[in-house]
Amino acid sequence: MEHQDPIHDASELDPTNVQELGELCRALGNPVRVQMMRLLMERGSCICREMVEALPLAQSTVSQHLKVLKEAHLVVGRVDGPRRSYSINPSQLKHFKALVQAL
């Protein structure tokens, strides 16, 4: 789903971009995932345990929401020693903003 080309005007919102926009909106369509994105934007990166403490939700719930965000390429995970650290994927967030602006 990750797309690198910016959308410049509404005439470029083709069926593929419409599909991408729908998938990204679905990924962000849950208030918990929006909170997770805000947390990652504020902190730069987090491990799962930090999100569990901040939200507070069960670890399995946070993991499931992270999976949705990763599948949409909005969040990336990096191995940080024995843990995995999560952060925003800035290129995908920029692409999402361009798709919304093309509406």
Jmol script that loads the backbone (N, CA, C; Angstrom):
load data "model"
ATOM      1  N   MET A   1       0.816  -1.189   0.000  1.00  0.00           N
ATOM      2  CA  MET A   1       0.000   0.000   0.000  1.00  0.00           C
ATOM      3  C   MET A   1       0.859   1.252   0.000  1.00  0.00           C
ATOM      4  N   GLU A   2       2.087   1.184   0.466  1.00  0.00           N
ATOM      5  CA  GLU A   2       2.919   2.376   0.548  1.00  0.00           C
ATOM      6  C   GLU A   2       3.133   2.958  -0.833  1.00  0.00           C
ATOM      7  N   HIS A   3       2.943   4.255  -0.949  1.00  0.00           N
ATOM      8  CA  HIS A   3       3.004   4.948  -2.229  1.00  0.00           C
ATOM      9  C   HIS A   3       3.881   6.171  -2.043  1.00  0.00           C
ATOM     10  N   GLN A   4       4.843   6.378  -2.915  1.00  0.00           N
ATOM     11  CA  GLN A   4       5.799   7.462  -2.750  1.00  0.00           C
ATOM     12  C   GLN A   4       5.437   8.722  -3.522  1.00  0.00           C
ATOM     13  N   ASP A   5       4.661   8.625  -4.604  1.00  0.00           N
ATOM     14  CA  ASP A   5       4.358   9.788  -5.433  1.00  0.00           C
ATOM     15  C   ASP A   5       3.312  10.662  -4.773  1.00  0.00           C
ATOM     16  N   PRO A   6       3.586  11.953  -4.564  1.00  0.00           N
ATOM     17  CA  PRO A   6       2.571  12.830  -3.985  1.00  0.00           C
ATOM     18  C   PRO A   6       1.439  13.088  -4.970  1.00  0.00           C
ATOM     19  N   ILE A   7       0.272  13.334  -4.448  1.00  0.00           N
ATOM     20  CA  ILE A   7      -0.894  13.680  -5.250  1.00  0.00           C
ATOM     21  C   ILE A   7      -0.920  15.203  -5.335  1.00  0.00           C
ATOM     22  N   HIS A   8      -1.004  15.732  -6.552  1.00  0.00           N
ATOM     23  CA  HIS A   8      -0.927  17.182  -6.715  1.00  0.00           C
ATOM     24  C   HIS A   8      -2.279  17.856  -6.879  1.00  0.00           C
ATOM     25  N   ASP A   9      -3.262  17.175  -7.471  1.00  0.00           N
ATOM     26  CA  ASP A   9      -4.583  17.775  -7.604  1.00  0.00           C
ATOM     27  C   ASP A   9      -5.636  16.675  -7.648  1.00  0.00           C
ATOM     28  N   ALA A  10      -6.891  17.091  -7.541  1.00  0.00           N
ATOM     29  CA  ALA A  10      -7.988  16.124  -7.457  1.00  0.00           C
ATOM     30  C   ALA A  10      -8.087  15.247  -8.691  1.00  0.00           C
ATOM     31  N   SER A  11      -7.617  15.721  -9.840  1.00  0.00           N
ATOM     32  CA  SER A  11      -7.690  14.912 -11.051  1.00  0.00           C
ATOM     33  C   SER A  11      -6.798  13.679 -10.960  1.00  0.00           C
ATOM     34  N   GLU A  12      -5.852  13.684 -10.019  1.00  0.00           N
ATOM     35  CA  GLU A  12      -4.952  12.550  -9.851  1.00  0.00           C
ATOM     36  C   GLU A  12      -5.470  11.535  -8.838  1.00  0.00           C
ATOM     37  N   LEU A  13      -6.643  11.748  -8.284  1.00  0.00           N
ATOM     38  CA  LEU A  13      -7.211  10.801  -7.326  1.00  0.00           C
ATOM     39  C   LEU A  13      -7.892   9.692  -8.118  1.00  0.00           C
ATOM     40  N   ASP A  14      -7.077   8.803  -8.676  1.00  0.00           N
ATOM     41  CA  ASP A  14      -7.567   7.712  -9.511  1.00  0.00           C
ATOM     42  C   ASP A  14      -8.080   6.559  -8.643  1.00  0.00           C
ATOM     43  N   PRO A  15      -8.663   5.527  -9.252  1.00  0.00           N
ATOM     44  CA  PRO A  15      -9.220   4.415  -8.467  1.00  0.00           C
ATOM     45  C   PRO A  15      -8.219   3.762  -7.514  1.00  0.00           C
ATOM     46  N   THR A  16      -6.958   3.662  -7.915  1.00  0.00           N
ATOM     47  CA  THR A  16      -5.950   3.081  -7.021  1.00  0.00           C
ATOM     48  C   THR A  16      -5.756   3.955  -5.795  1.00  0.00           C
ATOM     49  N   ASN A  17      -5.688   5.267  -6.002  1.00  0.00           N
ATOM     50  CA  ASN A  17      -5.527   6.187  -4.884  1.00  0.00           C
ATOM     51  C   ASN A  17      -6.762   6.210  -3.992  1.00  0.00           C
ATOM     52  N   VAL A  18      -7.934   6.073  -4.593  1.00  0.00           N
ATOM     53  CA  VAL A  18      -9.171   6.010  -3.810  1.00  0.00           C
ATOM     54  C   VAL A  18      -9.138   4.775  -2.914  1.00  0.00           C
ATOM     55  N   GLN A  19      -8.689   3.649  -3.463  1.00  0.00           N
ATOM     56  CA  GLN A  19      -8.570   2.409  -2.688  1.00  0.00           C
ATOM     57  C   GLN A  19      -7.585   2.592  -1.533  1.00  0.00           C
ATOM     58  N   GLU A  20      -6.441   3.192  -1.827  1.00  0.00           N
ATOM     59  CA  GLU A  20      -5.434   3.443  -0.789  1.00  0.00           C
ATOM     60  C   GLU A  20      -5.990   4.340   0.309  1.00  0.00           C
ATOM     61  N   LEU A  21      -6.677   5.393  -0.099  1.00  0.00           N
ATOM     62  CA  LEU A  21      -7.246   6.315   0.877  1.00  0.00           C
ATOM     63  C   LEU A  21      -8.239   5.593   1.775  1.00  0.00           C
ATOM     64  N   GLY A  22      -9.076   4.745   1.193  1.00  0.00           N
ATOM     65  CA  GLY A  22     -10.027   3.976   1.989  1.00  0.00           C
ATOM     66  C   GLY A  22      -9.340   3.079   3.000  1.00  0.00           C
ATOM     67  N   GLU A  23      -8.269   2.413   2.580  1.00  0.00           N
ATOM     68  CA  GLU A  23      -7.534   1.526   3.483  1.00  0.00           C
ATOM     69  C   GLU A  23      -6.862   2.306   4.613  1.00  0.00           C
ATOM     70  N   LEU A  24      -6.304   3.447   4.287  1.00  0.00           N
ATOM     71  CA  LEU A  24      -5.672   4.267   5.318  1.00  0.00           C
ATOM     72  C   LEU A  24      -6.710   4.819   6.294  1.00  0.00           C
ATOM     73  N   CYS A  25      -7.857   5.231   5.774  1.00  0.00           N
ATOM     74  CA  CYS A  25      -8.930   5.723   6.650  1.00  0.00           C
ATOM     75  C   CYS A  25      -9.439   4.619   7.570  1.00  0.00           C
ATOM     76  N   ARG A  26      -9.549   3.404   7.047  1.00  0.00           N
ATOM     77  CA  ARG A  26      -9.956   2.279   7.898  1.00  0.00           C
ATOM     78  C   ARG A  26      -8.934   2.048   9.010  1.00  0.00           C
ATOM     79  N   ALA A  27      -7.653   2.143   8.673  1.00  0.00           N
ATOM     80  CA  ALA A  27      -6.608   1.940   9.683  1.00  0.00           C
ATOM     81  C   ALA A  27      -6.684   3.000  10.777  1.00  0.00           C
ATOM     82  N   LEU A  28      -7.061   4.213  10.408  1.00  0.00           N
ATOM     83  CA  LEU A  28      -7.158   5.305  11.377  1.00  0.00           C
ATOM     84  C   LEU A  28      -8.577   5.494  11.904  1.00  0.00           C
ATOM     85  N   GLY A  29      -9.479   4.600  11.532  1.00  0.00           N
ATOM     86  CA  GLY A  29     -10.880   4.739  11.897  1.00  0.00           C
ATOM     87  C   GLY A  29     -11.228   4.292  13.299  1.00  0.00           C
ATOM     88  N   ASN A  30     -10.246   3.924  14.083  1.00  0.00           N
ATOM     89  CA  ASN A  30     -10.477   3.502  15.456  1.00  0.00           C
ATOM     90  C   ASN A  30      -9.823   4.528  16.385  1.00  0.00           C
ATOM     91  N   PRO A  31     -10.560   5.040  17.372  1.00  0.00           N
ATOM     92  CA  PRO A  31      -9.999   6.062  18.260  1.00  0.00           C
ATOM     93  C   PRO A  31      -8.717   5.621  18.970  1.00  0.00           C
ATOM     94  N   VAL A  32      -8.604   4.345  19.291  1.00  0.00           N
ATOM     95  CA  VAL A  32      -7.387   3.858  19.950  1.00  0.00           C
ATOM     96  C   VAL A  32      -6.188   4.005  19.019  1.00  0.00           C
ATOM     97  N   ARG A  33      -6.371   3.682  17.746  1.00  0.00           N
ATOM     98  CA  ARG A  33      -5.259   3.803  16.800  1.00  0.00           C
ATOM     99  C   ARG A  33      -4.881   5.266  16.587  1.00  0.00           C
ATOM    100  N   VAL A  34      -5.860   6.147  16.614  1.00  0.00           N
ATOM    101  CA  VAL A  34      -5.556   7.584  16.518  1.00  0.00           C
ATOM    102  C   VAL A  34      -4.735   8.007  17.737  1.00  0.00           C
ATOM    103  N   GLN A  35      -5.114   7.532  18.922  1.00  0.00           N
ATOM    104  CA  GLN A  35      -4.347   7.838  20.135  1.00  0.00           C
ATOM    105  C   GLN A  35      -2.922   7.301  20.024  1.00  0.00           C
ATOM    106  N   MET A  36      -2.775   6.113  19.472  1.00  0.00           N
ATOM    107  CA  MET A  36      -1.450   5.519  19.312  1.00  0.00           C
ATOM    108  C   MET A  36      -0.598   6.357  18.361  1.00  0.00           C
ATOM    109  N   MET A  37      -1.197   6.825  17.279  1.00  0.00           N
ATOM    110  CA  MET A  37      -0.466   7.674  16.335  1.00  0.00           C
ATOM    111  C   MET A  37      -0.027   8.970  17.020  1.00  0.00           C
ATOM    112  N   ARG A  38      -0.911   9.576  17.802  1.00  0.00           N
ATOM    113  CA  ARG A  38      -0.562  10.810  18.527  1.00  0.00           C
ATOM    114  C   ARG A  38       0.588  10.550  19.498  1.00  0.00           C
ATOM    115  N   LEU A  39       0.515   9.438  20.208  1.00  0.00           N
ATOM    116  CA  LEU A  39       1.564   9.085  21.156  1.00  0.00           C
ATOM    117  C   LEU A  39       2.907   8.937  20.441  1.00  0.00           C
ATOM    118  N   LEU A  40       2.895   8.261  19.307  1.00  0.00           N
ATOM    119  CA  LEU A  40       4.132   8.085  18.543  1.00  0.00           C
ATOM    120  C   LEU A  40       4.637   9.413  17.984  1.00  0.00           C
ATOM    121  N   MET A  41       3.730  10.283  17.587  1.00  0.00           N
ATOM    122  CA  MET A  41       4.141  11.595  17.083  1.00  0.00           C
ATOM    123  C   MET A  41       4.770  12.430  18.203  1.00  0.00           C
ATOM    124  N   GLU A  42       4.199  12.344  19.395  1.00  0.00           N
ATOM    125  CA  GLU A  42       4.715  13.109  20.532  1.00  0.00           C
ATOM    126  C   GLU A  42       6.067  12.591  21.002  1.00  0.00           C
ATOM    127  N   ARG A  43       6.214  11.266  21.060  1.00  0.00           N
ATOM    128  CA  ARG A  43       7.420  10.661  21.636  1.00  0.00           C
ATOM    129  C   ARG A  43       8.488  10.310  20.605  1.00  0.00           C
ATOM    130  N   GLY A  44       8.116  10.263  19.353  1.00  0.00           N
ATOM    131  CA  GLY A  44       9.074   9.862  18.328  1.00  0.00           C
ATOM    132  C   GLY A  44       9.091   8.363  18.110  1.00  0.00           C
ATOM    133  N   SER A  45       9.182   7.607  19.194  1.00  0.00           N
ATOM    134  CA  SER A  45       9.101   6.150  19.122  1.00  0.00           C
ATOM    135  C   SER A  45       8.724   5.612  20.495  1.00  0.00           C
ATOM    136  N   CYS A  46       8.179   4.409  20.499  1.00  0.00           N
ATOM    137  CA  CYS A  46       7.767   3.742  21.738  1.00  0.00           C
ATOM    138  C   CYS A  46       7.921   2.243  21.571  1.00  0.00           C
ATOM    139  N   ILE A  47       8.109   1.573  22.689  1.00  0.00           N
ATOM    140  CA  ILE A  47       7.974   0.126  22.681  1.00  0.00           C
ATOM    141  C   ILE A  47       6.541  -0.183  23.113  1.00  0.00           C
ATOM    142  N   CYS A  48       6.106  -1.392  22.848  1.00  0.00           N
ATOM    143  CA  CYS A  48       4.719  -1.776  23.120  1.00  0.00           C
ATOM    144  C   CYS A  48       4.342  -1.529  24.585  1.00  0.00           C
ATOM    145  N   ARG A  49       5.227  -1.884  25.508  1.00  0.00           N
ATOM    146  CA  ARG A  49       4.940  -1.722  26.939  1.00  0.00           C
ATOM    147  C   ARG A  49       4.639  -0.263  27.280  1.00  0.00           C
ATOM    148  N   GLU A  50       5.352   0.678  26.658  1.00  0.00           N
ATOM    149  CA  GLU A  50       5.106   2.101  26.916  1.00  0.00           C
ATOM    150  C   GLU A  50       3.716   2.510  26.438  1.00  0.00           C
ATOM    151  N   MET A  51       3.278   1.939  25.332  1.00  0.00           N
ATOM    152  CA  MET A  51       1.928   2.235  24.843  1.00  0.00           C
ATOM    153  C   MET A  51       0.874   1.646  25.767  1.00  0.00           C
ATOM    154  N   VAL A  52       1.131   0.432  26.252  1.00  0.00           N
ATOM    155  CA  VAL A  52       0.205  -0.213  27.189  1.00  0.00           C
ATOM    156  C   VAL A  52       0.036   0.664  28.419  1.00  0.00           C
ATOM    157  N   GLU A  53       1.131   1.192  28.937  1.00  0.00           N
ATOM    158  CA  GLU A  53       1.078   2.044  30.129  1.00  0.00           C
ATOM    159  C   GLU A  53       0.391   3.375  29.851  1.00  0.00           C
ATOM    160  N   ALA A  54       0.595   3.934  28.680  1.00  0.00           N
ATOM    161  CA  ALA A  54       0.045   5.252  28.354  1.00  0.00           C
ATOM    162  C   ALA A  54      -1.438   5.207  28.025  1.00  0.00           C
ATOM    163  N   LEU A  55      -1.943   4.100  27.518  1.00  0.00           N
ATOM    164  CA  LEU A  55      -3.317   4.121  26.991  1.00  0.00           C
ATOM    165  C   LEU A  55      -4.424   3.860  28.019  1.00  0.00           C
ATOM    166  N   PRO A  56      -4.417   3.153  29.035  1.00  0.00           N
ATOM    167  CA  PRO A  56      -3.877   1.831  29.317  1.00  0.00           C
ATOM    168  C   PRO A  56      -4.798   0.748  28.739  1.00  0.00           C
ATOM    169  N   LEU A  57      -4.203  -0.142  28.014  1.00  0.00           N
ATOM    170  CA  LEU A  57      -4.919  -1.265  27.406  1.00  0.00           C
ATOM    171  C   LEU A  57      -4.100  -2.525  27.616  1.00  0.00           C
ATOM    172  N   ALA A  58      -4.722  -3.658  27.390  1.00  0.00           N
ATOM    173  CA  ALA A  58      -4.004  -4.922  27.466  1.00  0.00           C
ATOM    174  C   ALA A  58      -2.950  -4.974  26.364  1.00  0.00           C
ATOM    175  N   GLN A  59      -1.863  -5.657  26.650  1.00  0.00           N
ATOM    176  CA  GLN A  59      -0.778  -5.775  25.683  1.00  0.00           C
ATOM    177  C   GLN A  59      -1.268  -6.391  24.385  1.00  0.00           C
ATOM    178  N   SER A  60      -2.145  -7.380  24.466  1.00  0.00           N
ATOM    179  CA  SER A  60      -2.658  -8.031  23.252  1.00  0.00           C
ATOM    180  C   SER A  60      -3.482  -7.059  22.408  1.00  0.00           C
ATOM    181  N   THR A  61      -4.215  -6.167  23.053  1.00  0.00           N
ATOM    182  CA  THR A  61      -5.018  -5.170  22.338  1.00  0.00           C
ATOM    183  C   THR A  61      -4.112  -4.170  21.627  1.00  0.00           C
ATOM    184  N   VAL A  62      -3.097  -3.698  22.320  1.00  0.00           N
ATOM    185  CA  VAL A  62      -2.142  -2.762  21.716  1.00  0.00           C
ATOM    186  C   VAL A  62      -1.442  -3.425  20.535  1.00  0.00           C
ATOM    187  N   SER A  63      -1.042  -4.675  20.706  1.00  0.00           N
ATOM    188  CA  SER A  63      -0.369  -5.398  19.621  1.00  0.00           C
ATOM    189  C   SER A  63      -1.260  -5.528  18.398  1.00  0.00           C
ATOM    190  N   GLN A  64      -2.541  -5.798  18.613  1.00  0.00           N
ATOM    191  CA  GLN A  64      -3.469  -5.933  17.484  1.00  0.00           C
ATOM    192  C   GLN A  64      -3.622  -4.599  16.748  1.00  0.00           C
ATOM    193  N   HIS A  65      -3.732  -3.515  17.483  1.00  0.00           N
ATOM    194  CA  HIS A  65      -3.842  -2.197  16.852  1.00  0.00           C
ATOM    195  C   HIS A  65      -2.547  -1.829  16.122  1.00  0.00           C
ATOM    196  N   LEU A  66      -1.408  -2.162  16.698  1.00  0.00           N
ATOM    197  CA  LEU A  66      -0.131  -1.918  16.023  1.00  0.00           C
ATOM    198  C   LEU A  66      -0.055  -2.694  14.716  1.00  0.00           C
ATOM    199  N   LYS A  67      -0.569  -3.896  14.721  1.00  0.00           N
ATOM    200  CA  LYS A  67      -0.562  -4.719  13.507  1.00  0.00           C
ATOM    201  C   LYS A  67      -1.328  -4.021  12.385  1.00  0.00           C
ATOM    202  N   VAL A  68      -2.486  -3.457  12.700  1.00  0.00           N
ATOM    203  CA  VAL A  68      -3.292  -2.753  11.698  1.00  0.00           C
ATOM    204  C   VAL A  68      -2.526  -1.543  11.160  1.00  0.00           C
ATOM    205  N   LEU A  69      -1.912  -0.784  12.049  1.00  0.00           N
ATOM    206  CA  LEU A  69      -1.153   0.399  11.629  1.00  0.00           C
ATOM    207  C   LEU A  69       0.071   0.019  10.802  1.00  0.00           C
ATOM    208  N   LYS A  70       0.716  -1.087  11.162  1.00  0.00           N
ATOM    209  CA  LYS A  70       1.873  -1.549  10.376  1.00  0.00           C
ATOM    210  C   LYS A  70       1.439  -2.043   9.003  1.00  0.00           C
ATOM    211  N   GLU A  71       0.322  -2.762   8.933  1.00  0.00           N
ATOM    212  CA  GLU A  71      -0.168  -3.255   7.641  1.00  0.00           C
ATOM    213  C   GLU A  71      -0.512  -2.105   6.700  1.00  0.00           C
ATOM    214  N   ALA A  72      -0.927  -0.967   7.261  1.00  0.00           N
ATOM    215  CA  ALA A  72      -1.223   0.228   6.465  1.00  0.00           C
ATOM    216  C   ALA A  72       0.046   1.048   6.202  1.00  0.00           C
ATOM    217  N   HIS A  73       1.178   0.573   6.701  1.00  0.00           N
ATOM    218  CA  HIS A  73       2.480   1.239   6.541  1.00  0.00           C
ATOM    219  C   HIS A  73       2.522   2.612   7.211  1.00  0.00           C
ATOM    220  N   LEU A  74       1.608   2.853   8.149  1.00  0.00           N
ATOM    221  CA  LEU A  74       1.618   4.112   8.894  1.00  0.00           C
ATOM    222  C   LEU A  74       2.636   4.079  10.028  1.00  0.00           C
ATOM    223  N   VAL A  75       2.942   2.877  10.500  1.00  0.00           N
ATOM    224  CA  VAL A  75       3.881   2.669  11.600  1.00  0.00           C
ATOM    225  C   VAL A  75       4.906   1.637  11.163  1.00  0.00           C
ATOM    226  N   VAL A  76       6.137   1.843  11.578  1.00  0.00           N
ATOM    227  CA  VAL A  76       7.198   0.870  11.317  1.00  0.00           C
ATOM    228  C   VAL A  76       7.774   0.396  12.647  1.00  0.00           C
ATOM    229  N   GLY A  77       8.210  -0.854  12.666  1.00  0.00           N
ATOM    230  CA  GLY A  77       8.845  -1.428  13.847  1.00  0.00           C
ATOM    231  C   GLY A  77      10.319  -1.663  13.579  1.00  0.00           C
ATOM    232  N   ARG A  78      11.133  -1.357  14.573  1.00  0.00           N
ATOM    233  CA  ARG A  78      12.578  -1.579  14.467  1.00  0.00           C
ATOM    234  C   ARG A  78      13.040  -2.359  15.694  1.00  0.00           C
ATOM    235  N   VAL A  79      13.930  -3.308  15.455  1.00  0.00           N
ATOM    236  CA  VAL A  79      14.495  -4.062  16.566  1.00  0.00           C
ATOM    237  C   VAL A  79      15.435  -3.141  17.332  1.00  0.00           C
ATOM    238  N   ASP A  80      15.204  -3.052  18.629  1.00  0.00           N
ATOM    239  CA  ASP A  80      15.993  -2.196  19.516  1.00  0.00           C
ATOM    240  C   ASP A  80      16.481  -3.073  20.668  1.00  0.00           C
ATOM    241  N   GLY A  81      17.587  -3.784  20.435  1.00  0.00           N
ATOM    242  CA  GLY A  81      18.063  -4.744  21.434  1.00  0.00           C
ATOM    243  C   GLY A  81      17.067  -5.885  21.531  1.00  0.00           C
ATOM    244  N   PRO A  82      16.629  -6.208  22.741  1.00  0.00           N
ATOM    245  CA  PRO A  82      15.661  -7.304  22.893  1.00  0.00           C
ATOM    246  C   PRO A  82      14.213  -6.883  22.610  1.00  0.00           C
ATOM    247  N   ARG A  83      14.002  -5.610  22.338  1.00  0.00           N
ATOM    248  CA  ARG A  83      12.642  -5.092  22.144  1.00  0.00           C
ATOM    249  C   ARG A  83      12.455  -4.579  20.727  1.00  0.00           C
ATOM    250  N   ARG A  84      11.201  -4.334  20.392  1.00  0.00           N
ATOM    251  CA  ARG A  84      10.867  -3.721  19.110  1.00  0.00           C
ATOM    252  C   ARG A  84      10.322  -2.327  19.411  1.00  0.00           C
ATOM    253  N   SER A  85      10.891  -1.346  18.732  1.00  0.00           N
ATOM    254  CA  SER A  85      10.486   0.045  18.891  1.00  0.00           C
ATOM    255  C   SER A  85       9.639   0.445  17.683  1.00  0.00           C
ATOM    256  N   TYR A  86       8.558   1.170  17.927  1.00  0.00           N
ATOM    257  CA  TYR A  86       7.638   1.574  16.863  1.00  0.00           C
ATOM    258  C   TYR A  86       7.692   3.079  16.678  1.00  0.00           C
ATOM    259  N   SER A  87       7.563   3.496  15.424  1.00  0.00           N
ATOM    260  CA  SER A  87       7.541   4.926  15.111  1.00  0.00           C
ATOM    261  C   SER A  87       6.669   5.164  13.880  1.00  0.00           C
ATOM    262  N   ILE A  88       6.338   6.429  13.659  1.00  0.00           N
ATOM    263  CA  ILE A  88       5.541   6.841  12.503  1.00  0.00           C
ATOM    264  C   ILE A  88       6.378   6.668  11.241  1.00  0.00           C
ATOM    265  N   ASN A  89       5.741   6.241  10.170  1.00  0.00           N
ATOM    266  CA  ASN A  89       6.378   6.207   8.852  1.00  0.00           C
ATOM    267  C   ASN A  89       6.057   7.550   8.189  1.00  0.00           C
ATOM    268  N   PRO A  90       6.993   8.500   8.193  1.00  0.00           N
ATOM    269  CA  PRO A  90       6.678   9.849   7.705  1.00  0.00           C
ATOM    270  C   PRO A  90       6.279   9.896   6.234  1.00  0.00           C
ATOM    271  N   SER A  91       6.849   9.036   5.400  1.00  0.00           N
ATOM    272  CA  SER A  91       6.493   9.086   3.975  1.00  0.00           C
ATOM    273  C   SER A  91       5.055   8.629   3.752  1.00  0.00           C
ATOM    274  N   GLN A  92       4.597   7.641   4.517  1.00  0.00           N
ATOM    275  CA  GLN A  92       3.216   7.181   4.357  1.00  0.00           C
ATOM    276  C   GLN A  92       2.236   8.203   4.934  1.00  0.00           C
ATOM    277  N   LEU A  93       2.612   8.844   6.026  1.00  0.00           N
ATOM    278  CA  LEU A  93       1.754   9.885   6.596  1.00  0.00           C
ATOM    279  C   LEU A  93       1.638  11.058   5.625  1.00  0.00           C
ATOM    280  N   LYS A  94       2.739  11.421   4.985  1.00  0.00           N
ATOM    281  CA  LYS A  94       2.721  12.488   3.979  1.00  0.00           C
ATOM    282  C   LYS A  94       1.826  12.097   2.804  1.00  0.00           C
ATOM    283  N   HIS A  95       1.925  10.845   2.383  1.00  0.00           N
ATOM    284  CA  HIS A  95       1.090  10.358   1.280  1.00  0.00           C
ATOM    285  C   HIS A  95      -0.395  10.404   1.667  1.00  0.00           C
ATOM    286  N   PHE A  96      -0.717   9.998   2.896  1.00  0.00           N
ATOM    287  CA  PHE A  96      -2.095  10.048   3.376  1.00  0.00           C
ATOM    288  C   PHE A  96      -2.615  11.484   3.336  1.00  0.00           C
ATOM    289  N   LYS A  97      -1.816  12.422   3.811  1.00  0.00           N
ATOM    290  CA  LYS A  97      -2.228  13.832   3.800  1.00  0.00           C
ATOM    291  C   LYS A  97      -2.480  14.315   2.373  1.00  0.00           C
ATOM    292  N   ALA A  98      -1.625  13.907   1.431  1.00  0.00           N
ATOM    293  CA  ALA A  98      -1.800  14.300   0.029  1.00  0.00           C
ATOM    294  C   ALA A  98      -3.084  13.716  -0.548  1.00  0.00           C
ATOM    295  N   LEU A  99      -3.389  12.468  -0.200  1.00  0.00           N
ATOM    296  CA  LEU A  99      -4.628  11.849  -0.682  1.00  0.00           C
ATOM    297  C   LEU A  99      -5.852  12.591  -0.151  1.00  0.00           C
ATOM    298  N   VAL A 100      -5.814  12.949   1.126  1.00  0.00           N
ATOM    299  CA  VAL A 100      -6.940  13.684   1.723  1.00  0.00           C
ATOM    300  C   VAL A 100      -7.084  15.051   1.058  1.00  0.00           C
ATOM    301  N   GLN A 101      -5.983  15.724   0.809  1.00  0.00           N
ATOM    302  CA  GLN A 101      -6.041  17.044   0.173  1.00  0.00           C
ATOM    303  C   GLN A 101      -6.563  16.964  -1.255  1.00  0.00           C
ATOM    304  N   ALA A 102      -6.407  15.811  -1.894  1.00  0.00           N
ATOM    305  CA  ALA A 102      -6.865  15.654  -3.274  1.00  0.00           C
ATOM    306  C   ALA A 102      -8.371  15.428  -3.371  1.00  0.00           C
ATOM    307  N   LEU A 103      -9.043  15.261  -2.237  1.00  0.00           N
ATOM    308  CA  LEU A 103     -10.493  15.022  -2.269  1.00  0.00           C
ATOM    309  C   LEU A 103     -11.253  16.195  -2.857  1.00  0.00           C
TER     310      LEU A 103
END
end "model"
wireframe off; spacefill off
backbone 0.3
color backbone group
